Amino acid sequence: MTTTKEIVSLHGTLRGEGRQRTCSVRATRNSVYEDESMVPVKVAYSRCDIVDGDDFPEGDYELEFDGHKILLTKKGGHYLARS
């Protein structure tokens, strides 16, 4: 098996606190390939950051992109992943 990591830019949808908008997301995509296949058998994302600003209030949000959902909290003007 081979694993690759690359930083990618994606479009996503941010929802929460009664609001919704499209946004730009920068993330590290981790792809796992079997043998010499050109198609990954597994794709996961880490270090997902919203790169464009907004005037949304602080609170809890959900970011959806490329079939993945991440729970975030906006605090001090920045979105942070919830654990």
Secondary structure, 3 states (H helix, E strand, C coil): CEEEEEEEEEEEEEEECCEEEEEEEEEEEEEEECCCCCCCCEEEEEEEEECCCCCCCCEEEEEEECCEEEEEEEECCEEEECC
